[in-house]
Amino acid sequence: MSSDNSDDDMPLARTNGKLSSSTISKTEDKAMDRRNSGKVKPAPVSIRNGPVEDGSPHTNGNGKRKSRSSLNHVNYKDASDSEDGRLAKRQKKVVVDDSDDEVLSKRKTKLPPAANETAVPEDSDDDMPLNAKLASKRKAIEKNAEKEAKAIRANEAKSKKPTPKKPIKDESDSDVPLAGPKGKKRPANGVNGKAKANGVKQDDSDSDAPIRKKVKTAPSKTKAKAEKATPAKKTPAKKAKKEASEDPGEGEDEEEEYRWWDAPKKEDDSIKWTTLEHNGVLFPPPYEPLPKNVKLIYDGTPVNLDIEAEEIAGFFGSMLNSTHNVENPTFQKNFFSDFQEVLDRTGGATDRHGKKVNIKEFSKLDFKPIFEYYHAKNEAKKARPAAEKKAEKAERDKVEAPYMYCKWDGRKEKVGNFRVEPPGLFRGRGEHPKTGKVKKRVMPEQITINIGKDAMVPPPPEGHKWKAIQHDNKATWLAMWQENINGSYKYVMLGATSAVKGQSDFKKFEKARELKKYIAKIRKEYTQDLKAESMADRQRATAVYLIDKFALRAGNEKDTENEAETVGCCSLKYEHVTLREPNTVIFDFLGKDSIRFYDEVTVDRQVFKNLRVFKKPPKKEGDDIFDRLTTTQLNKHLSSYMPGLTAKVFRTYNASYTMSNLLKDLKVSNATMAEKIKLYNDCNREVAILCNHKRTVGASHEAQMEKLGDRIKGLKYQKWRNKQMLLDVDPKQKKRKGAAFFELDADLDDAWILEHQNFLVEEQRTKIQKKFEKDNQKLEEEGKKPMPDKELKERLHAADDLAKKFKKENKTKKVEAEGRGPTVEKIEGNIQKIEERIRTLELQAADRDGNKEVALGTSKINYIDPRLTVVFAKKFDVPIEKFFSKTLREKFNWAIKSVEDDDHWEF
């Protein structure tokens, strides 16, 4: 579909390179077909995808910055172990003679895992190559989506025909492409399908009334839900009593009672609150000066500093163990520049005689005395008794309590980040050009408070005042200030469990559900536009294809002087895309959070041809691939199909729709709890693979798998001992069950058994010592005399006895039956229980190993509609705790409650 935006065919004002021609001739298309030198591979498939670990520089565009695969304080991925060599060999295959570009990944790096290395084990039951299978599965899901979209639109058309007293024009144009000749757009409401049952007529605007009264006016289905939830609501009198309470902890039940998902939709969704009360922000403690004997050393001389300069020196000195930062030349340069500025302003440095010391070279600074002081202080803090730590926590909780909750329209809601960031040194994400600069202490005079007109304004610290007080009920933040590094604004918002955040998540997933109606039309039209004569249309269609099929982010233009330069689809440059005939594309760039991202994919032949055209000379390194497209233009085009549709909605839609289809096809009969959980995780893994949610193998993965393997082997050894006990009770069992039943498992050998026995003895010894210490601590707290060391020695005899027992068993090859009155039935029951535990752990091991290179959390938390997980848990009788942690259960409370009574909910 050609765009009706007049500026789409105009060259964009780019300062960084050549523009592609405004049109593409059919002759050029045919000429590229003749260049095809091989069989087109199954597409679209991601062959190898994920973050890359390398020590070599990698830039976005003409910048000089290299990527970092891990960041301090921002754990985007786990550091990887050295791999088994398969990837190192595989990367050589990237260089192919018929490629028109040098392959960016040929430098020595650890490439991400290939698709067949992250495959679900059940996928290997036939001879079809995995990539062909993935492509086939994707196409089947897309075909299903196309049918469903047509059915939804057809049903909508039928239901709209008898609409009375409404001009047909206003209602019918939702079935007409919104990109048509300037048709009127429907207001975005973020609700689709069955969720619309929560809505009411627009004239129902009693937004100030208690929500439980409003629920009564909702349609019958919603009303039934509300009535079902009545027992949790109690009486209005009790509610009034709760609202009058000032204890922050008392608001939790009220939060559960506020079922906003059952409430009628507000007429004016821009009004976020009517009344708002809160206690402001919590400031960090003031700086504690260093002891007089702890000094910064310059060129061998201890120096005296002004308190402000000393604090900044302490920032650097306290983090000497973070070599990733303090050894970074940019970090050092920025820190020293800011440090010198403060020195100049505060009178500089002096030696012990008061003589001025000119600090001119960073290399002559010695921060070790400062580091040692802070290190010793931290160690002493860790070594404090448990009672002291507990008392400190109680005091801290008491100080934080008033800030933890606010009153939002009379309800207590949890506040998220109510603490003002302490001063320190800026780290930044990726190779940030301002890393190392001083984050200044935020003062009350910089902070704007947003609060209700009738609420009491929280008092600022003594001797200070707030920058401003405002009463903006269209804003969801409680306080705001501007930080000094990038000039960006920091906001105090409500917590993840709040109704406001829940509504935001709900709208996100409802927007993705609404896309179901339009996805077939969008895909059909961008497929047609892949061959458009207009370069602008063809670039836009290609970008939408990549975003839809490979979950690429749209990308935004960056201020490369002040921000780490990261890339998305619309901002890809010439050097980020490598083409390999007949239809393989390699993306290699700094993605979100400045992590180098490598994605080797197969694409439809037409997309490959388009990318070759977009890279056509005279374009060179630093030039834009999509030079006639911006993120703003792309999203404007998408919103012409559906109100509020942007590129990022595709990620949520594809993940949720794929998961929905996979869960529908599950056949679960007589499965154990562990097997059901694994089935769910297998579906989640397929979503992650199809949606390209990958990660590098964590440094701790091998150790974790080894530990899990030892637990399984330990249970097998325990099973073998029980079988030997069976012979001790009834020697005739050997003849009945056969000699093979009593043989040692092949996984176990004498050396491992000896090691395991020593581990069991030491484990028992440690448990006895910890129990003794705990008992003594309890006696001391009760004011009683602690037990003497003699008692501990007596208790430790149990561990010595266990060691002697193992020694005897190893010598005689016999195991004496344990427990009171051992019988064949009891021991066989024990063996059966151990076998069940072994099966459960083996399933966990297979699941964990399958997930090592797939980011299940990314899909489950951010992109898969949580209601799908709730429906699965309910359908197959699995506790939701098996899928959602306590934090996620609180975050997705709306999802758990909104479909708990709906047996037929579908994405």
N, C-alpha and C positions, 0 to 999 in steps of 0.2 A: 504494500500500500504506500503510495507516495505521500509524503508529508505535505500538509497545507501551510506549513510555516514558511514564510517567504525568505527567512534568513538561512534556511538549511542549505541552500545551494551557494551561499556566499562564502568565500574563503574566510576562515576564522583568523582573528588577529593573534597569530602565534608568533612568538619572537624566536622560537627555537627550531627553525628548519624549513625545508621545502614543503610546498603544498602539492598534493596529488591533483591530477586533472579533474575537472568538474564532471566529466562523463566517461563512461567505459563503452567501447564499441563491441558489437557481437563478434567482430573479426578477432579482437584481442582475446575474447573468451575462448574461441575455437582454437586459436594458436596455442593457448596454454594446455588444452586437451591433448594436442599432439605431442606435448613434452612429457606426458605421463609415461613413465618407464617401468611401471610395476603394477601388480594387482592391488586394487584398493582394499585396505584392511577394514574389518568391522568397525563401525563408528555410530554414535559418538561413545568413546571409551577412554577413561583415564588409565594409561598404562603404568605410569610411575608418577607419584604425586606426594608432596610433603615438604617440610622444612629441610634445608641442606646444611650439613656441617662442613665447613672448610675454613682454612686459615688464610685463604687468599682474598685480596680485595674484590669486592663486587659492587658496582655502582649502578644507580638508576640514572640513566642519561649521562650527562657530561660531568656529573659530580665526582668528587674525589673520595667519597666516604665508602667504607667497606661495611659489610653486614656483620652483626654479632648474633650468634645463634642462641644466646641466653642473656638475660638482663637482670641486673641486681634488683631485688625486691619485686620483680614482675615475672612470675613463673609461667611463661607461655608454654613451655615444653620441658621435658626432662632432658638432661645431658645424656648423650648416647655412649654406650660401650663401643669398643672397637668391634667391628662386625666380622663375620666368618670368611670374608674374602669374596663371597659371591657377587656382592655389589661392585667391588673394585674391578672385577673382570667384566661385569655387565656394562659398565659405563663406556668401554671401548666400542661397543656396538653402536653407540650414538653417531659416530663419524661415518658417514656414508658418502660415496663418491658423487652421487647424483644430487646432493644438497647444494643449493645455491648460496648457502651461508655457512660461515664457520660455526660449528656447534659450540655454544657457550660453556657447556658442561664438560668439555674435554680436559680442563685442568683437574688436578688431583683433588677429588672431593668424595665424600660419602654420599651417594645419591639416595633419595628416598626409596622405600620398598616398592617393588613391582606389584601389580594387582594380584598376581598368582601367589604372592607371599602373604597376602592379607585375606585370602579367600576363606570363606566359611567351609569347614571340612566336608559338610554334606554336598558341596558343589562338585565334588570330584567323582560322581557316580557314573559318568559317561565319558565318551571320547571327544565331545565338543570342546574346543579350546576355550579357556576361561574368558578371554576378551570377547569372543563371539557370543558366549553365553550372557555376559554382562550387557552387550549391545542388544541382544535379543530380548532380555528381560526389561531393559529400559524402554525399548520400542513397544513391548506388550503393555507396560504401565501407561505409556503415553497414548496408546490406542484406546485403552480403557478410559483414560481421562477425556479423550475426545468424545467418546460415546456418552459419558456422564454429563459433559458440558452441554451436548445437544439435548439430552433428556431434561436437564434443569431448565434450559431456555424454553423448551417446548411446554413444560409444565407451567412455567411463569406466564407464558403467552396465553395459555388456556385460562389461568386464574385471573388474568387482568381483563379479559373480554367483558364480563358482566359488571365491571366497576361502575356504580351509579354516580350521577351528578358530578362527574369529573370530565373535563375536556379530554378527548381521546389522545390528542397530541401530547399532553403533559405526561400521560402514563405510558404511552406506547413506545416512546423513543428510547426506553431503556433496552428494547430489543433490537434497536437499530445501532450500527457501529457509531460510537460517540465521536469518532474521528471524521464522521460525515460532514456535510456542508454546514459547519458551525451550529450543530444542534445544541439544545440546552442541556447542560449537565445536571444530573441529579445530585442533591446534596449527599456528601459522604457520611455514612452513619456507622461504618465499621461492623455492621451486623448482617449476617447472611443465613439463608436456609432456616433451620429450626430455631436458631437463636433469635429470629425476628419475633418469636412468640413472646419475648420479653417486652416488646414495644407496646405503646399505647398511642392514642390520637395526640396530635401535636398540641391541642388546646389544654392538655393535662399538664399544667405548669406549676403544680404545688411543690416546688423543689425545696421549700422551707419546712414542709411537713415531715414528721417522723417517717422513716422509710417503711416501717412495718405497716403503717396505715395505707401507704401508697400501693403496696403489694396487692391489696384487696381489689384494686381497680384493674389489675392486669387480666389478660385473657385466661380462659378456663384452665389451660395446661399449667401455666405459671401459678395460677391461684392454688391449684392442687398441690404443687410443690411447696408453696409458702405455708399451706395448712399443715402439710406433713412435717414441716420443720417447727411447728408451733411449740412443742414441748421445750425446745431450747430457748424460746424467747421469754418465758416467765411472764411477769406482770409489769405494766407500765410503772407501777409504784416502785418496784425493785430497780427498774432502769433509772428512775430519777434518783434513787438512793446511790446507785453506782456512779452516776455522773457527778454527784455532789462530792464524791470521795476524791481526795488528792493523792492517794497512794498509787504510784505508777503501776504497780503490779496488778492492781484490781481491774485494769482495762482489758485484760486478755479475753475473758469470757464475752465481754461486750463486742469485741472485734469479731469473734466467731458468730455472734448473733446477727451482725450486719451483713445480710446476704444481698449485696449490691447486684449480683448477677441475676437475681430474681426481680429486681426493682424495675419499674417502668423507666424508659429512657428519658432523660431530661430534654426539655425543648431547646435550651441553650447549653450545649455541651462545653462551651468555652468558659462558663462560670464553674470554677473548681471547688469553691467553698463559700459558705455564707458567714460562718464565724470561725476564727482561728486564734488559739492561744498557745503560747510556748514560752520557754525560759531562756531563749537565746542560744549562745554557743559557749563551749567550755574552752578556755584559753590554756595553752601549755604552761607549765610552771616557769618561774623566772630563772635566769641563768645563775648557777652556783659557781663562783670563782674558784680557780685552781688553788691548791695549797701553795704557800709561799716558796716551798722547796721544789715545786714542779714548774719548770720554765721551758719555753721554746728556745732552742739553741740555733744561733746563726753564726756560721763560720767558726764553730767551736766556742762561742761566747753565749752564756745564758742571758736572755734579754727580758726586760720588763715591758709589758704592753698595757695599753688602756684596756678597760674591761670589755669594750666592744670588739677590739682587735683580738683579745685573748679568746673570746668566745668563738670567733671565726677560725682561729688557729686550732682550737679544740675540735671543730667540725672535721678538719682534715686529719688531725692527729688521732682521733678516736677510730678512724676507719682504715688504718694502715694495713689491716689484714685483708681488706677488700682490694687486692692488687689489680683486679679487673678495672677498677676506677682510678686508683691513685697512681698507677703506672701509665695511664692513658695521657699522652702529651696534650691533647685538647683539654682534658680535665685539669691538668696541672696549670696550663696557660691561663684558663679562665679563672681558676681559683686565685692564682697569684695576682692577676690583674685586679680582681675585686679586693683582695687582701691589701695590696699596696694603696688602693684608693682609700680604704678605711684607715690605714696607717697615716697617710697624708692628712686626713681629716681630724685624727685624734692625737696628733703630736708625735707620731712615730714610735720608735723603740729606743730604749736606753739600757746600758749595762748596769752592773750592781753599784757603780760609782756615780750613776746619773749621767754618764757621758752618752751622747746620741750615737746610735748605731744605724747606719744606712743599709736597709735591706733591699738589695738590688737584684740578687740572683736566687732563683728558686732552688737551684741545685745545692746551695749552701745551707738550706734550712734543714734542721734535724728535729723531727716531731716525736722521736722515740720516748722521751720522758713523759710526754702527754699521753701517748698510746699506752705505755706501761701503767700509768695511773688509772686510766679508764678501764683497762683490761683487769687490773687487780680489783677495782671497785665492782665490776660485773661478776667476777668470780666469787667475791665475798657475798654478793647479793644472792647468787645461786646456792651458796653453801649454807644459807640461813636455815634454822629449824622450820619444820612444816607449820608449827603454830604461829611463828612470826610472819611467814608468808600469808597464812590464812587471815591474820589480823590486818595486814596491809591491804589485802584484797577487799576485805570488808569495809575498810576506810575508803578505798578508792570507789567501791560501789556506792557508798553513801554520798560521796561528792558528785558522782555521775548521775545519780537517780533523778534529780529534777530535770535533767536535759534529755532523758531517754524517751520521754513521751510528750506528745503535744495533744491538744484538744482540737479536733477537726470536725466542725459541724456538731459539736457536743460529744463526739466519740473520741476515745483515747486511741491514738495511733502511734506506733513506734517510729522514732526518728532514726534516720540512718547514720550519717557521718556528722555528729554534732560537735566533734572536736576540731578546733582550728589547728591546721598543720603547724608543727613546731618549726623553728628556723633550722637551716642546715645547708648542705651542698646539694644542688640540683643534679640528679643522675640522668634523667631523660630516657626516652625509649630509643633503641637503635643507636646509631652514631649521631647523636644529637649535637649540633654545633655549639650549644650553650651548656653542655655538660660541665660540671665543676663550678658553675657560678653560684654565688651566695643567695639562698632563699632567705629573704629578710623576715624578721619577726612581724607578724600581722598584728596591727594595733586596732583597738575599737574604732578609732577615727576612720578606718578604711572599710568598716563593715556596715552594710545596709540591712536593716531588719524589716521583714515582711510579716505583718500581723493584722488581726482584725481591728476595726476602728474602735470597738468598745472594749477590747482586751487591754490588760495592763502591760505596758511596754517593759520588757526585762531591763533592769538597771545595768548600765555598763560598769566595768571595774572602777573603783574609786579614783577620782581625779581624771577620768576620761569621759568621752561622749561618743555616741554612735555617729557614723557619717550621715545617715538618713533613716527615717522611719517611713515606710509606705504601707498601703493597704490594698495591694493588687490581688483581687480574688480570681484573676485569670492565670496567676502564677502558682506553681506548686512548690516553690522553694521557700524556706523559712528565713534564710540569711544568705548574704552574698558579699564577696569581696574580690578585688582584682589582685592577682599575684604579680610579683615584680619581674619574673624571668621572661615570660612570653606575653605578658599583658592579658592573659586569659582570665576568665571569671570562674571562681569556685563557688559552689552552691551547697547549702545544707538542705538535703531533701528528706523525704520520708523513707523508712526502711523498706526492704524488699517484701516484707509481709503485709505492708499497708494496703488499704483498699485502692489508693491512687495507683500504686505500682501494679497491683493485680489487674486493675482496669486497663492499664497500658499493655500488659501481656495479653489480656483477653482480646483487646482490639487488634493487636498484632496477628493473633492466630485467626480471628474472624476475618481480617483482611485477606489472609491466605486462603481461607475457606471460600471467600467471595470470588477469588481468582479462578476457582473451579469453573465458573460460568463462562469465563472469557478466554481460558487458556487455549482452547482449540482454535479459536479465531486468531489469537495473537500468533500462535505457531504457524498457522496456515499463511498468514500475511507476511511474517518475516521470512518464511521459506520462499515465498514468491519474490520478495524484495532482495533476496540474495543475488538475483540476476537483474536487478534494476539497472537502467541505463545511468541514472543519476548517481554520482559517487557518494553524495551525502546519504541518500537512501540506502545504498549498498553497505556503507560503513555502519550505519545504524542497525541494519538487519543483522550484520555479522556480529556486532557487539551484543545484541539481544540473544543471538544464538549461543554465544560463549557464556553469557551470564546464565541463561536457562539450562544449558546442558552441563556446564562445568562449575557452576556456582562461583564464578569469578565475581569479585566485588566491582562495583561501577567505577570507583576511583574518583578522587577530587584533586584539583590543582593545589599545590603546596607552595608556601613561602619558603623556598629552599635556603634562604639565608638564616632563617630562624627555626625551621622545623626539619626533622629528618625526612629525606625525600622518599616517600613510599608511593607505590603504584597500584592502580586498578585497571580495569579493562579500557576505559576511555583515555587513560593517560599512559598507555603502553608506548614505549619508544622502540625504534628500529632494532636496537641491540637486545631487547627483551624477548624477541620472537625469532625462533629458528625454524626453518621449513625443511622437511625431508620428504622427498617424493615416495609414494604417490599422495599420501594424505596424513602424514604425521606432523604435528606442530609441537614445539618445545617452548614453554614459557619459563623464563628464568629472570626473577626480579626480586626486589625488596617489597614484600607484601605488608599486611597489617602488622603493626608494632615493630616494623623494620627487620623482620625476620626474612632471610633469603628464602624464596619459595621456588620450587622446581616442579613443573607439571608437564609431563610428556603425554600427549593425547592424540587419538585419531579423530579426525573430523570428516564431515561430509565433503566430498570432492569439491563442491562449489565453494565452500568456506575456505578450503585450502587455496583455491585459485584466487579468491578475493584477497586473502592475506598477502599472496605474492604480488598482486596488483598494488596493494597498499604500501608495499616495500620497494616498489619499482624505482630504479634510478631516475632522477639524481638524489633520491633520499639516501641518507647515510646515518651513522651513529649520532644519536642526540635528536633525530627528527621523530615526530609523532607518527604512530601508525594510523590512528584515527584522527587525522588532522582536520576533518570537517565535522567533528562530533564532540560535544561536551556532555558531562553528566547532567547538567541542567536541561539541555535539549533532549537527551535520552529520556529522562523522567517526565518531561512535558509530553513527549510522544506517548509514553506508556499510560499516562493519566487520561489520554484521550479515549482509551479503551474502557477504563474503570476508574472512578474517582479515587484519588489517593494512591494509585498504583505506582510504585517505584521499583527500581532494580532489585532492592534487597528483599522484596516480598517473594521473589522467585525462590530464594534459598529456603524460606520457611515453607512455602507451598510444596516444593519438590520433596523436602524431607518428610513433611507430615503426610502428604498424599502417598508417597512410596511406603511409609510405615503402615499406613492404613490398609493398603493393598496386601502387604505381606502378612499382617496380622489376620486379615480376613481368610487367607488361604491356609492358615495353620490348622493342622489336625492333631488334637491333643486327646489321647485316651489312655487311661491308667498310667499317666506319667507321675513321677515323683516331683516333689517341690523343686529339687535341684534341677531336674530336667526341664520343668516349666520355665524356670528362670533362665536357663541356657537357651531355650527356644526364643524367649523374648530378646535376649542379648544377641542371638544370631540375626534376628530381624533388624535390631538396632545397628549391628555391624554392617549388614547389607546396605542400610540407609547411608551409613558413614562412607562406605566405599563408593556407592553411586553418587553421593553428594560431595565426594572428595574431602572428607574430614579426616585428615591423616595427621600423624605425629611421628617423631623419631622415637626409637626404642630407648626407654629410660635407663640411666646408668644402673639403677637398682633392680632392673627387671630380672637379669640372670640370677642375682642373689636371691630374689624373691621366689623364682621358680625352683631354685636349688633347695631353698628352705621348705617349700611346699612338697617337693619331691622327697625330702627327708621325712616329712610328716607322714607321707603315704607309705614310705618304706618302714617307718616306725610302727605304723598300724599293721603292716604285713608281718613284721617280726612279732608283734603282740598276738596276731592271729595264729602264727606258727606255735608260739608258746602255749596258747590255749589248746591247740590240737595235741600237743605233747602232754598237757594235763589230762586230756581225754584218755590217752593211753595209760596214764598213771592211775586213773580211776577204774578204767575197764580195758585191759590189754587186748581183749577180744575184738575191740573196735578196729584194729588194724586189718584183721581178716575181713570184717564186714565192709569197711569203706575202701579197702585197698591201700597198698603201700604209698601210691602216688599222692593220696590225700594228705599224708603226713610229711611229705618232702618239703624242704626249705624252698621258698620262692626264688626263682632265677635271678631276681634283682638283688638279692642279699648274698653277701659273701662273708667269710670269717673276719676279714679286716674291718668291714663296715660294722658288723655286729659288735665287735670289741669297742669300736669308737662310739657306737650308739649306747652301749652299756655304760661306758664312762660318762657319757652325756647325761643319762638317766640318774646316775649316782650323784653327779654334781648338781643337777637340777633339784634333786630332793634336798641336798645339803643347803642350797641357796634358799629354797622355800622355808626350811626349818629356821635358818638364820633370820630371814625377814619376819617370820611369824613371831620369833622371840623378841625382836626389836619392837615390833608393833605392840605386843603384849606389855612390854616394859614401858613404852610410851603411854599407853592407856593407864597403867598403874601410877605413873608420875602425875598425869593429869588429874587423877582421882586423889592425889596426895598420899599414895601408898608407897611402901618401900619396893624398889625394883628387884627382880629376881637376880640371883648371883650368876656368874659365868658357869658355875658348876652345873646349873640347870640346863644351859645350852649344850654343854658337853654330853650330858645324858641324852638329850634329845637327838644329838647328832649320831648316836649309836645306831639309829634306824637306817641312816645312809650307809654306815659301815656294814650293817647286816645285809643290806641289799647288794653291796659289792661282793660280799662273801658268797651270797646265793648265786650270783651270776658266775663267779669263779667255779663253783661246784657244778653248775649246769654245763659249762663249757668242757669240763673234765669228763663228766659222766654221760653227757649227751642226753640227759633225762631232766624233765621239769616236774617238780612236785606240784600237785594240785593246791591252789590257794583258795582262801575264803572259808566261810563256815559251811560245813556239810556239803562239799562239792559233789554234784551228781552229773551224770551224762547230759541230762536235760538242761541243767543250768549252764554247763560249759558250751553246749551246742547253741544255746540262746545267746551267749556272749560272742561266739564266733559269728553268728548271723548279724548281730549289731555292729561288730567291727567291719564286716564286709560292706554293710550299708554306708558306714562312715568312709570307707575306702572309695566306694563308687561316687559319693558326694564330692570328695576331695579331687578325684580324677576328673570329674566334670568341671570343677572350679579351675583346675590346672589347664585343661583344654581351653576353657573360656578365657582365662587370663592370657594364655599364650596367643590365642587368636586375636585378642584385643591389643596386643603390645604395640602395633603400628597403626591402630585405628582409634581416633578420638571419639569414643562413645559419648562421653560427657558433653562434648560440643553439640552433638545432635540432640541428645536427650534434654539438655537444659535450655538450649537456645532456639532450636529449629523444629523439633517434633512436638506437636500439640500435646501438652501433658494429659489432656482428657483421653487420648488414645491409650496411654499407659494405665490410667485409672480403669478404663473399660476392660482392658486385657486382664488386669488384676482381679476385677470383679467376676469376669466371665469364667476364669480358670481357677478361682478361689485361691489367689496368691495374696498374702498381705502386702499392702502398698509399701510397707517399710522395706520390702526386699528390693524395691526399685528407687524409692526416694528417701534420702536422708532426712533427718529432722528439719534441717534448714530448708530443704526443697519441699517438704510437706507443708511447711508454713508459707513458703513462697507460692506454692500451687494449691493452697487451700481452696481457692475459688474453683479450680478444676475438679478437685476431689468431691466437693460438695455439690457442684452444679450438675454432675451427671450420675450421682450416686443412686438416684431413683429413676434414671432413664436407661432402660435395658437396650434401647435401639439407637443410641447416639452414634453418629458417624461423622467423620471429618468432612 
